[in-house]
Amino acid sequence: MSRFDVQLKRVDSAFARVLQEVPLFDNPPLAADWLRCEMLERYQVLQHAPVATGSTVLEVGSGGHGIATVPLAFRTGETGRVIALERERWGMFREILTQAGYRDRVRPVKGDARQLPLASTSVDLALCVHGIRSLRSEPIMVEVFREMLRVAPKIFLAESLPVAVNDAQRAHLEMYDLRQEFFEATTGQRDDLHYLTAERLGRLLGEAGGVVLSSEVVEVDLPHALAYFPRDLLKNAADPKRREELLARWDRAEQLLRVHGTDHPPVGVILAARS
Ligand SMILES: C[S@@+](CC[C@H](N)C(=O)[O-])C[C@H]1O[C@@H](n2cnc3c(N)ncnc32)[C@H](O)[C@@H]1O
């Protein structure tokens, strides 16, 4: 039995049925069920968030597949609402929400989380799940956390930690840690920043005017294919010396992925409020 099947047995059977509606993909080397696997991970992480049935929740950085949006809409229920805020990547969002049966529970909003288009204390909870990495710099993270604290009495942050306790997590980190430099070398702009420690996240929350109410580390025990990116993309790096260096690192990381597989690192989850 795969680890996905093992973990699936532990979730609410109604959510397991929703996952069966989520599309499979034919996009090797990603596993066909990568999206179901990721949503199951988000479901597990969100078990640590105080999401009440019938509540209104803001999700910052929902991304093109609604990976956390679907389990979140399951948690808020038929009478609740998820406001899914995303700057630019909508991709398959609407299609996946429709297939999951949650199109009516979610209000997609295009916007920048540094200036949320919401009144103060207008939602019950604001959260960002595996999206802090996309905020491009620590000053931007502080701006976004400050805005989240303005619109909600409590905020919930979940992000992978730069920690590996097994070889598959080490392999994930080797490939993932290439992504920040890959974006910088090919587009001139950082993305997929190196994961921050929980302590660093706590300090940034403090700078944003927040106070940490609780902080936990969640071990999900699921594969995590999303660090991978095709080698050919590195050929777009303009500086030849940098390109060779990144290609050599990619080769080492890819070999580790083949030998050990790739697992989710532990996830830091933080609940915070205005200080
Ligand atoms: C890693 S992705 C998707 C995270 C998703 N919640 C998940 O569970 O996988 C993070 C998203 O945040 C978006 N993003 C980055 N900066 C943003 C900003 N300032 N305002 C709104 N969205 C932003 C990116 O476009 C990206 O789609």
PDBQT file of the ligand as one rigid body, heavy atoms in Angstrom, charges set to zero:
ROOT
HETATM    1  C1  LIG A 301       3.765  28.321  -3.622  1.00  0.00    +0.000 C 
HETATM    2  S1  LIG A 301       2.414  29.069  -4.375  1.00  0.00    +0.000 S 
HETATM    3  C2  LIG A 301       0.968  28.227  -3.892  1.00  0.00    +0.000 C 
HETATM    4  C3  LIG A 301       0.754  27.963  -2.439  1.00  0.00    +0.000 C 
HETATM    5  C4  LIG A 301      -0.509  27.165  -2.179  1.00  0.00    +0.000 C 
HETATM    6  N1  LIG A 301      -1.217  27.795  -1.087  1.00  0.00    +0.000 N 
HETATM    7  C5  LIG A 301      -0.198  25.741  -1.834  1.00  0.00    +0.000 C 
HETATM    8  O1  LIG A 301      -0.779  25.221  -0.856  1.00  0.00    +0.000 OA
HETATM    9  O2  LIG A 301       0.603  25.110  -2.540  1.00  0.00    +0.000 OA
HETATM   10  C6  LIG A 301       2.283  30.655  -3.659  1.00  0.00    +0.000 C 
HETATM   11  C7  LIG A 301       1.465  31.647  -4.466  1.00  0.00    +0.000 C 
HETATM   12  O3  LIG A 301       1.547  32.935  -3.850  1.00  0.00    +0.000 OA
HETATM   13  C8  LIG A 301       1.382  33.899  -4.880  1.00  0.00    +0.000 C 
HETATM   14  N2  LIG A 301       1.892  35.194  -4.388  1.00  0.00    +0.000 N 
HETATM   15  C9  LIG A 301       3.180  35.560  -4.204  1.00  0.00    +0.000 A 
HETATM   16  N3  LIG A 301       3.252  36.824  -3.754  1.00  0.00    +0.000 NA
HETATM   17  C10 LIG A 301       1.980  37.270  -3.651  1.00  0.00    +0.000 A 
HETATM   18  C11 LIG A 301       1.405  38.522  -3.259  1.00  0.00    +0.000 A 
HETATM   19  N4  LIG A 301       2.178  39.544  -2.864  1.00  0.00    +0.000 N 
HETATM   20  N5  LIG A 301       0.072  38.634  -3.260  1.00  0.00    +0.000 NA
HETATM   21  C12 LIG A 301      -0.720  37.598  -3.653  1.00  0.00    +0.000 A 
HETATM   22  N6  LIG A 301      -0.235  36.399  -4.040  1.00  0.00    +0.000 NA
HETATM   23  C13 LIG A 301       1.106  36.236  -4.054  1.00  0.00    +0.000 A 
HETATM   24  C14 LIG A 301       2.180  33.345  -6.057  1.00  0.00    +0.000 C 
HETATM   25  O4  LIG A 301       1.726  33.880  -7.282  1.00  0.00    +0.000 OA
HETATM   26  C15 LIG A 301       1.927  31.839  -5.902  1.00  0.00    +0.000 C 
HETATM   27  O5  LIG A 301       0.908  31.403  -6.771  1.00  0.00    +0.000 OA
ENDROOT
TORSDOF 0
